[in-house]
Amino acid sequence: MSKLHSEFQSRRQQILDFLQQQDEPAIAIIPSAQLATRSRDTEYPFRQDSDFYYLTGFNEPDALLVLQPDNDQPVQLFCQPSDPHAEVWHGRRLGVDRAPEALGVDGAYSIADADEHLFALLNGMHSVYTPHDKPELTQLLHELAAELRQTSKKGDRAPQAWHDLAPKLAQMRLVKSEAELELMRRAAAISVDAHKRAMRYTRPGVYEYQVAAELHHEFALQGAAGPAYGTICGSGENACILHYTENSSQLQDGDLLLIDAGAEFQGYAADITRTFPVNGRFSEPQKALYELVLAAQEAALATVKPGSNLPAAQEAAARTITQGLLDLGILAGSFAQHWEQTSYRKFFIHGLGHWLGLDVHDVGTYDVAGKKQKFAAGMVLTVEPGIYIPPGMPDVDARWHGIGIRIEDDVIITADGHENLTAGVPKTVAEIEQWMQQK
């Protein structure tokens, strides 16, 4: 059994222990993702629900995980049974018979029988823990509870309390194990290679979608499931659109190209952004703004260590950007004035970063009991300052217009600082220009 496989069992045990600690009998029910129709009778590629995968490692649709500490079978899985005819058309299934040994669950049953089993499992439970963003499951469970209330004269007892399991799972998922970190290092390494490949491919005349294709090719070549999110290849003023995914413009000589892309490997995401000149050489305005964003990232990274927090890193980046905009003449006046007015927000229009893991914007709170979440070893986040000056921005000299720059890396909080997973992509002006000249 792999180290990660044994962790699925450990994670389920944490939930069982949590349920056992409740004052009244409790049960947890977690559904898998479902196939989603793309058009008519075709589906989007299946992507498992992150919480379900975190607890099972099982990558099939139409499944339920049930955790009930006082049951003879505390861990039960409902899944699709083996069906030779269906499997010829749609691929192999693990099946009910093989699931207990393969996944380490105590019992496995057909998903077709789930309603009947759940009726019995809910009977006598006081509290039910489920993800509250699953309306179909919520409706089913409330219908079963209504049936139990109708048979209360027979001694049946319906659940009295319904709780969201998501906060508990988010707390667990925030700190990654070493096995998870190894998968994230692999996702990052694949993404680093893809960015370097795309940077070398870029030249005037090609299209944004062709650059995206180079990234996706490298992802697939190295065994990633594909992009972890919609790939952004924004050239020129397109870089000022934060979630630009049309990727349809032709690259122009003299423009910058902003690439925000990361691979998903065995469920875990990478998330890298680099901005570089289409022709391999920064103009003076581009270089000045780029080096300011890079300085802001370096200032933020200097704060990233156990005991610090994301707002401290955000402030370090924002102070650097504010002073830099004054130095470049984009802002006029005093630092104190513009800091008080948060003038940098006109240019740095998003947050500094986010948690990273099974989801690219991973779960995990940023505030705990009214205080900012402190960094601790095993947490993973992005650090991604940016400056965006779209065409026509008032009170800004035209030579800065149409420039959008973001620099993003993925970092693990370590015992004494941080580990930058994505530092391998050229990042300084000299590194970028040198790399692109070696085409």
C-alpha positions as CSV (number, residue, x, y, z in Angstrom):
1,M,0.0,0.0,0.0
2,S,1.4,3.4,-1.0
3,K,2.1,6.1,1.6
4,L,-0.7,8.3,0.1
5,H,-3.1,5.3,0.0
6,S,-2.7,4.7,3.7
7,E,-3.3,8.4,4.3
8,F,-6.8,8.1,2.8
9,Q,-7.5,5.7,5.7
10,S,-6.0,8.0,8.2
11,R,-8.1,11.0,6.9
12,R,-11.2,8.9,7.2
13,Q,-10.3,8.0,10.7
14,Q,-9.9,11.7,11.6
15,I,-13.5,12.2,10.5
16,L,-14.7,9.1,12.4
17,D,-12.9,10.4,15.5
18,F,-14.6,13.8,15.0
19,L,-18.0,12.2,14.8
20,Q,-17.3,10.0,17.8
21,Q,-16.6,13.2,19.8
22,Q,-20.1,14.6,19.2
23,D,-22.6,14.5,22.1
24,E,-25.1,12.6,20.0
25,P,-24.9,9.9,17.4
26,A,-23.5,11.3,14.1
27,I,-22.9,10.2,10.6
28,A,-21.0,11.8,7.6
29,I,-22.0,11.3,4.0
30,I,-19.8,12.6,1.2
31,P,-20.8,12.3,-2.5
32,S,-18.5,12.0,-5.5
33,A,-18.7,14.3,-8.5
34,Q,-21.1,13.4,-11.4
35,L,-20.5,13.4,-15.1
36,A,-21.5,16.7,-16.7
37,T,-23.0,16.9,-20.1
38,R,-21.0,18.9,-22.6
39,S,-23.5,18.6,-25.5
40,R,-26.2,16.2,-26.3
41,D,-24.8,12.7,-25.4
42,T,-21.2,13.7,-24.7
43,E,-19.7,14.6,-21.3
44,Y,-16.9,16.8,-20.1
45,P,-13.8,14.9,-19.0
46,F,-14.6,13.6,-15.5
47,R,-12.9,15.4,-12.6
48,Q,-13.5,14.0,-9.1
49,D,-14.9,16.1,-6.2
50,S,-11.9,17.2,-4.2
51,D,-13.2,16.4,-0.8
52,F,-14.4,12.9,-1.9
53,Y,-11.0,12.3,-3.5
54,Y,-9.2,13.5,-0.4
55,L,-11.0,10.8,1.7
56,T,-11.0,7.9,-0.8
57,G,-8.5,8.3,-3.7
58,F,-11.4,6.9,-5.8
59,N,-11.8,8.5,-9.2
60,E,-15.2,7.3,-10.5
61,P,-18.5,9.1,-10.6
62,D,-21.8,8.0,-9.0
63,A,-20.4,7.1,-5.6
64,L,-21.1,7.9,-1.9
65,L,-18.8,7.6,1.1
66,V,-20.5,7.0,4.5
67,L,-18.6,7.3,7.8
68,Q,-20.4,6.1,10.9
69,P,-18.3,5.4,14.0
70,D,-20.7,3.1,15.8
71,N,-21.4,0.9,12.8
72,D,-20.0,-2.6,12.4
73,Q,-18.7,-1.2,9.1
74,P,-17.6,2.3,9.9
75,V,-16.5,3.1,6.4
76,Q,-18.9,2.2,3.6
77,L,-18.7,3.0,-0.1
78,F,-21.6,3.0,-2.6
79,C,-20.3,2.8,-6.1
80,Q,-21.2,1.6,-9.6
81,P,-21.2,-2.2,-9.8
82,S,-19.2,-4.1,-12.4
83,D,-21.1,-4.2,-15.7
84,P,-19.2,-5.8,-18.7
85,H,-21.6,-4.2,-21.2
86,A,-21.3,-0.7,-19.8
87,E,-17.6,-1.0,-19.4
88,V,-17.1,-1.9,-23.1
89,W,-18.6,1.5,-23.9
90,H,-17.4,3.7,-21.1
91,G,-14.3,2.1,-19.5
92,R,-13.5,-0.1,-16.6
93,R,-15.1,0.2,-13.1
94,L,-13.6,-0.9,-9.8
95,G,-16.9,-2.5,-8.9
96,V,-18.4,-3.4,-5.5
97,D,-16.4,-6.7,-5.0
98,R,-13.0,-5.2,-5.4
99,A,-13.6,-1.9,-3.6
100,P,-13.0,-3.0,0.0
101,E,-9.5,-4.3,-0.7
102,A,-8.5,-1.7,-3.3
103,L,-9.7,1.3,-1.2
104,G,-9.4,0.0,2.4
105,V,-13.1,0.5,3.1
106,D,-15.1,-1.8,5.4
107,G,-18.0,-2.4,3.1
108,A,-19.0,-1.6,-0.5
109,Y,-22.5,-1.7,-2.0
110,S,-24.1,-0.8,-5.3
111,I,-25.0,2.9,-5.7
112,A,-28.4,1.7,-7.0
113,D,-29.2,0.4,-3.4
114,A,-28.0,3.6,-1.7
115,D,-31.5,4.9,-0.8
116,E,-32.4,1.7,1.0
117,H,-29.2,1.6,2.9
118,L,-29.2,5.3,3.8
119,F,-32.7,5.0,5.2
120,A,-31.4,2.4,7.7
121,L,-28.1,4.3,8.3
122,L,-29.9,7.6,9.1
123,N,-32.3,5.9,11.6
124,G,-31.3,6.9,15.1
125,M,-28.7,9.4,14.1
126,H,-29.0,12.8,15.7
127,S,-26.6,14.7,13.5
128,V,-25.8,14.4,9.8
129,Y,-22.6,16.0,8.4
130,T,-22.5,16.5,4.6
131,P,-21.1,19.1,2.2
132,H,-23.9,21.7,2.0
133,D,-23.2,22.6,-1.6
134,K,-24.6,19.3,-2.9
135,P,-28.3,20.0,-3.4
136,E,-29.2,16.6,-4.8
137,L,-27.7,14.8,-1.8
138,T,-29.4,17.2,0.6
139,Q,-32.8,16.7,-1.0
140,L,-32.4,12.9,-0.9
141,L,-31.4,12.9,2.8
142,H,-34.2,15.2,3.8
143,E,-36.7,13.0,1.9
144,L,-35.4,10.0,3.8
145,A,-35.6,11.9,7.1
146,A,-39.2,12.8,6.3
147,E,-40.0,9.1,5.8
148,L,-38.3,8.3,9.2
149,R,-40.5,10.9,10.9
150,Q,-43.6,9.2,9.4
151,T,-42.6,5.9,10.9
152,S,-41.6,7.3,14.3
153,K,-44.4,5.2,16.0
154,K,-42.5,2.1,14.9
155,G,-39.5,3.4,16.9
156,D,-37.7,5.0,13.9
157,R,-35.9,8.3,14.7
158,A,-35.0,10.9,12.1
159,P,-31.9,13.1,12.3
160,Q,-32.4,16.4,14.2
161,A,-29.4,18.4,13.1
162,W,-27.7,19.0,9.8
163,H,-24.2,20.2,9.7
164,D,-21.8,21.3,6.9
165,L,-18.8,19.0,6.8
166,A,-16.8,21.4,4.5
167,P,-15.2,23.5,7.3
168,K,-13.8,20.4,9.0
169,L,-12.4,19.1,5.7
170,A,-11.0,22.5,4.8
171,Q,-9.1,22.6,8.1
172,M,-7.6,19.2,7.4
173,R,-6.7,20.0,3.8
174,L,-4.9,23.3,4.6
175,V,-1.8,21.6,5.9
176,K,-0.4,19.1,3.4
177,S,1.4,15.9,4.2
178,E,4.8,15.0,2.7
179,A,3.1,12.6,0.3
180,E,0.8,15.5,-0.9
181,L,3.8,17.8,-1.2
182,E,5.6,15.4,-3.4
183,L,2.7,15.4,-5.8
184,M,2.6,19.2,-5.7
185,R,6.3,19.3,-6.5
186,R,5.7,17.1,-9.5
187,A,2.8,19.3,-10.7
188,A,5.0,22.3,-10.3
189,A,8.0,20.7,-12.1
190,I,5.8,19.8,-15.1
191,S,4.4,23.4,-15.1
192,V,7.9,24.9,-15.0
193,D,8.9,22.9,-18.1
194,A,5.7,23.9,-19.8
195,H,6.3,27.6,-19.1
196,K,9.9,27.4,-20.3
197,R,8.8,25.7,-23.5
198,A,6.1,28.3,-24.2
199,M,8.6,31.1,-23.5
200,R,10.9,29.7,-26.1
201,Y,8.1,29.1,-28.6
202,T,6.8,32.7,-28.3
203,R,7.5,35.1,-31.2
204,P,5.7,37.8,-33.1
205,G,3.0,36.5,-35.5
206,V,2.0,33.4,-33.6
207,Y,-1.4,33.3,-31.8
208,E,-2.1,33.1,-28.1
209,Y,-3.9,29.8,-28.6
210,Q,-0.8,28.3,-30.2
211,V,1.2,29.3,-27.1
212,A,-1.5,27.7,-24.9
213,A,-1.2,24.5,-27.1
214,E,2.6,24.3,-26.3
215,L,1.8,24.5,-22.6
216,H,-0.9,21.8,-22.8
217,H,1.3,19.6,-24.9
218,E,4.0,19.6,-22.2
219,F,1.4,18.9,-19.6
220,A,0.2,15.8,-21.4
221,L,3.7,14.7,-22.4
222,Q,4.7,14.5,-18.7
223,G,1.5,12.7,-17.5
224,A,-0.5,15.5,-16.1
225,A,-4.3,15.3,-16.4
226,G,-4.3,18.6,-18.2
227,P,-4.5,22.3,-17.1
228,A,-5.6,22.8,-13.5
229,Y,-7.7,25.8,-14.6
230,G,-8.4,27.8,-17.7
231,T,-5.1,28.7,-19.3
232,I,-4.5,32.5,-19.7
233,C,-2.3,33.7,-22.6
234,G,-2.9,37.4,-22.7
235,S,-0.8,39.5,-25.0
236,G,-0.7,43.3,-25.1
237,E,-3.7,44.9,-23.5
238,N,-5.3,41.5,-23.0
239,A,-2.9,41.1,-20.1
240,C,-5.0,43.7,-18.2
241,I,-7.9,41.3,-18.1
242,L,-7.3,39.1,-15.1
243,H,-9.2,36.0,-16.2
244,Y,-8.7,36.4,-20.0
245,T,-9.1,32.9,-21.5
246,E,-10.1,33.7,-25.1
247,N,-6.5,33.3,-26.2
248,S,-7.4,34.4,-29.7
249,S,-5.2,37.4,-30.5
250,Q,-2.0,37.3,-32.7
251,L,1.2,38.3,-30.8
252,Q,2.5,41.6,-31.9
253,D,6.2,42.7,-31.9
254,G,6.8,45.0,-29.0
255,D,4.0,43.6,-26.8
256,L,4.3,41.6,-23.6
257,L,2.7,38.2,-23.1
258,L,1.3,37.2,-19.8
259,I,0.9,33.4,-19.2
260,D,-1.0,32.1,-16.2
261,A,-1.1,28.4,-16.4
262,G,-0.5,25.3,-14.3
263,A,-0.8,21.5,-14.6
264,E,-2.9,19.2,-12.5
265,F,-1.1,16.0,-11.5
266,Q,-2.9,13.3,-9.6
267,G,-5.4,15.8,-8.4
268,Y,-3.0,18.5,-7.3
269,A,-2.6,21.9,-9.0
270,A,0.2,24.1,-9.9
271,D,-0.3,27.8,-10.7
272,I,2.4,29.9,-12.3
273,T,2.4,33.3,-14.0
274,R,5.2,34.8,-16.0
275,T,5.1,38.0,-18.2
276,F,7.7,38.5,-20.9
277,P,8.3,40.3,-24.2
278,V,7.0,38.7,-27.4
279,N,10.2,39.6,-29.2
280,G,12.5,38.7,-26.4
281,R,13.5,42.2,-25.4
282,F,11.8,44.4,-22.8
283,S,11.2,48.0,-23.7
284,E,12.3,50.6,-21.1
285,P,8.7,51.2,-19.8
286,Q,8.1,47.4,-19.8
287,K,11.3,46.8,-17.9
288,A,10.7,49.4,-15.3
289,L,7.2,48.1,-14.5
290,Y,8.4,44.5,-14.6
291,E,11.2,45.1,-12.2
292,L,8.8,46.9,-9.9
293,V,6.5,43.9,-9.8
294,L,9.4,41.5,-9.3
295,A,10.7,43.7,-6.4
296,A,7.2,43.5,-4.9
297,Q,7.2,39.8,-5.1
298,E,10.6,39.5,-3.5
299,A,9.4,41.8,-0.7
300,A,6.4,39.6,-0.1
301,L,8.4,36.4,-0.2
302,A,10.8,37.7,2.4
303,T,7.8,37.7,4.9
304,V,6.6,34.2,4.0
305,K,7.5,31.9,7.0
306,P,5.9,30.3,9.9
307,G,4.1,32.7,12.2
308,S,3.6,35.4,9.6
309,N,0.4,35.7,7.5
310,L,-0.9,36.6,4.1
311,P,-1.8,40.2,5.0
312,A,1.8,40.9,6.1
313,A,3.0,39.7,2.7
314,Q,0.3,41.7,0.9
315,E,1.4,44.8,2.8
316,A,5.1,44.3,1.9
317,A,4.2,44.0,-1.8
318,A,1.8,47.0,-1.7
319,R,4.4,49.2,0.0
320,T,6.9,48.3,-2.6
321,I,4.5,49.0,-5.5
322,T,3.4,52.3,-4.0
323,Q,6.9,53.6,-3.7
324,G,7.8,52.3,-7.1
325,L,4.9,54.0,-8.8
326,L,6.0,57.3,-7.1
327,D,9.6,56.7,-8.3
328,L,8.4,56.2,-11.9
329,G,6.2,59.3,-11.8
330,I,3.0,57.3,-12.3
331,L,1.8,58.6,-8.9
332,A,2.6,62.1,-7.7
333,G,2.8,63.3,-4.2
334,S,4.0,61.7,-0.9
335,F,4.2,58.1,0.1
336,A,2.1,58.7,3.2
337,Q,-0.6,60.3,1.2
338,H,-0.9,57.5,-1.3
339,W,-0.5,54.8,1.3
340,E,-3.4,56.3,3.3
341,Q,-5.5,56.5,0.1
342,T,-4.5,52.9,-1.0
343,S,-3.7,54.4,-4.4
344,Y,-1.9,51.2,-5.4
345,R,-5.2,49.4,-5.6
346,K,-5.9,51.2,-8.9
347,F,-2.9,49.2,-10.4
348,F,-2.6,46.2,-8.1
349,I,-6.3,45.1,-8.4
350,H,-6.3,41.6,-6.9
351,G,-5.1,39.9,-3.8
352,L,-1.5,38.7,-3.3
353,G,-2.2,35.0,-3.4
354,H,-4.3,32.1,-2.3
355,W,-4.0,28.5,-0.9
356,L,-3.1,25.8,-3.4
357,G,-3.7,22.1,-3.3
358,L,-6.4,19.8,-4.7
359,D,-8.2,23.0,-5.9
360,V,-6.2,25.8,-7.6
361,H,-8.0,28.2,-5.2
362,D,-7.8,25.7,-2.4
363,V,-10.0,25.4,0.7
364,G,-8.8,26.7,4.0
365,T,-9.7,29.8,6.0
366,Y,-7.8,33.0,5.9
367,D,-9.2,34.1,9.3
368,V,-9.4,32.2,12.6
369,A,-11.5,33.5,15.4
370,G,-11.2,37.0,14.1
371,K,-7.5,36.8,13.6
372,K,-5.5,36.3,10.4
373,Q,-4.5,32.7,9.7
374,K,-0.9,32.2,10.6
375,F,1.4,30.4,8.2
376,A,2.5,26.9,9.4
377,A,4.8,24.3,7.9
378,G,3.0,22.3,5.2
379,M,0.7,25.1,4.0
380,V,1.0,25.9,0.3
381,L,0.1,29.2,-1.4
382,T,0.7,31.4,-4.4
383,V,2.5,34.8,-4.3
384,E,1.4,36.8,-7.2
385,P,1.7,40.7,-7.3
386,G,0.8,42.5,-10.4
387,I,0.4,45.9,-12.0
388,Y,-2.2,46.6,-14.7
389,I,-2.5,49.8,-16.7
390,P,-5.2,49.4,-19.3
391,P,-5.5,51.7,-22.4
392,G,-6.9,55.0,-21.6
393,M,-6.3,54.9,-17.8
394,P,-6.8,58.6,-16.8
395,D,-4.0,60.6,-15.2
396,V,-1.3,58.1,-16.4
397,D,1.2,58.9,-19.1
398,A,0.3,57.1,-22.4
399,R,3.7,55.3,-22.5
400,W,2.5,53.0,-19.7
401,H,-0.9,52.2,-21.2
402,G,-1.7,48.7,-22.3
403,I,0.9,47.1,-20.0
404,G,-0.2,44.3,-17.7
405,I,2.3,42.3,-15.6
406,R,1.9,39.5,-13.1
407,I,4.6,37.3,-11.6
408,E,3.4,34.2,-9.6
409,D,5.1,31.4,-7.8
410,D,4.0,28.5,-5.7
411,V,5.6,28.2,-2.2
412,I,5.5,25.6,0.6
413,I,5.8,27.0,4.1
414,T,8.7,25.1,5.7
415,A,9.9,24.9,9.3
416,D,12.2,27.9,8.9
417,G,10.9,29.8,5.8
418,H,9.5,28.6,2.5
419,E,10.3,26.5,-0.5
420,N,9.7,28.0,-3.9
421,L,8.4,25.2,-6.1
422,T,8.3,27.2,-9.3
423,A,11.5,29.2,-9.2
424,G,12.9,27.3,-12.2
425,V,11.0,29.4,-14.7
426,P,13.2,32.4,-15.8
427,K,12.0,35.4,-13.8
428,T,14.5,38.3,-13.9
429,V,14.8,40.5,-17.0
430,A,18.3,39.1,-17.7
431,E,17.1,35.5,-17.3
432,I,14.1,35.9,-19.5
433,E,16.0,37.7,-22.3
434,Q,18.8,35.2,-22.2
435,W,16.4,32.2,-22.3
436,M,14.4,33.6,-25.2
437,Q,17.6,34.3,-27.2
438,Q,18.5,30.6,-27.0
439,K,15.5,29.5,-29.2
